[in-house]
């Protein structure tokens, strides 16, 4: 069972990034998937979830309207599109299947 995040990096305020989370070792399509983030010195914070089986999507208020969670079950991959990024979005971003976590990918928003 493995989740591997990628796509992080350094971006200027107002910029965009697309994070990916490649899943393996379990039936990806059967599980709700979530993104979390952890900023330096802060607790891990929930960002967004795409549920199963109904595919409902929910977002934290802090990212609503700027971030978009999606999944491609054929590719066993979860995505998070980050738009209109702010310095306060700087964090390590993690994907989760509820029973397992990825190692995280760093997003830094700075001019």
C-alpha positions in Angstrom: 0.0 0.0 0.0 1.5 3.3 -1.1 0.6 6.9 -1.8 3.2 9.1 -3.5 2.6 12.8 -3.9 4.3 15.0 -6.5 4.0 18.4 -8.1 4.9 20.7 -5.3 7.4 23.6 -5.7 8.0 27.3 -5.3 5.4 29.6 -6.8 4.7 33.3 -6.6 1.5 34.6 -4.9 -1.4 34.3 -7.3 0.2 31.4 -9.1 -1.0 27.8 -9.6 0.2 24.3 -9.0 -1.2 20.9 -9.6 -0.4 18.2 -7.1 -0.7 14.5 -7.9 -1.0 11.5 -5.6 -0.3 8.1 -7.2 -1.9 5.2 -5.3 -0.9 1.5 -5.4 -1.5 -1.7 -3.5 -5.2 -1.2 -2.8 -8.4 -0.7 -4.7 -8.1 3.0 -5.2 -11.6 3.5 -6.7 -13.2 2.0 -3.6 -12.0 4.7 -1.2 -12.7 8.2 -0.4 -9.6 10.3 -0.7 -8.4 13.5 1.0 -5.8 16.1 0.9 -4.3 17.6 4.1 -1.5 20.1 4.7 0.9 21.0 7.5 2.5 24.4 7.7 5.7 24.9 9.8 4.9 25.0 13.5 1.2 24.1 12.9 -0.9 21.0 13.2 -1.9 19.1 10.1 -5.0 20.7 8.5 -7.7 19.0 6.4 -8.0 20.6 2.9 -10.4 18.6 0.8 -12.2 15.3 0.4 -13.8 13.4 -2.5 -16.1 10.7 -1.0 -17.1 7.3 -2.2 -19.3 5.9 -3.5 -21.2 9.1 -4.3 -18.2 11.3 -5.2 -19.3 14.2 -3.1 -16.6 16.9 -2.8 -16.0 19.1 0.3 -13.4 21.8 1.0 -12.1 23.6 3.9 -13.3 27.2 4.0 -9.7 28.5 3.6 -9.3 26.9 0.2 -12.9 26.9 -1.2 -13.1 28.6 -4.6 -9.3 28.3 -5.1 -8.5 24.6 -4.9 -10.1 21.7 -6.8 -9.8 18.1 -5.9 -10.3 15.4 -8.5 -9.5 11.8 -9.2 -8.8 9.5 -12.2 -9.6 6.0 -11.1 -8.2 4.5 -14.3 -4.8 6.0 -13.4 -5.2 5.4 -9.6 -4.3 9.0 -9.1 -5.7 11.8 -7.0 -5.2 15.5 -7.9 -5.3 18.8 -6.2 -5.4 21.9 -8.4 -4.2 25.0 -6.5 -5.0 28.4 -7.9 -4.7 31.9 -6.6 -2.1 30.8 -4.2 -1.3 32.8 -1.1 1.7 32.8 1.2 -0.4 31.2 3.9 -0.9 28.2 1.6 2.8 27.3 2.2 2.9 23.8 3.7 3.6 20.2 3.1 0.7 18.7 1.3 -0.3 15.1 2.0 -2.9 12.8 0.4 -4.7 10.2 2.5 -6.9 7.2 1.9 -7.9 7.2 5.6 -5.8 4.2 6.5 -2.6 5.4 4.9 -0.7 8.6 4.1 1.8 9.7 1.5 5.1 11.2 2.4 4.0 14.7 1.4 5.1 17.3 -1.2 6.3 20.8 -0.3 4.4 23.9 -1.6 6.0 27.2 -1.0 4.3 30.4 -2.0 6.7 33.4 -1.9 7.7 36.3 -4.0 
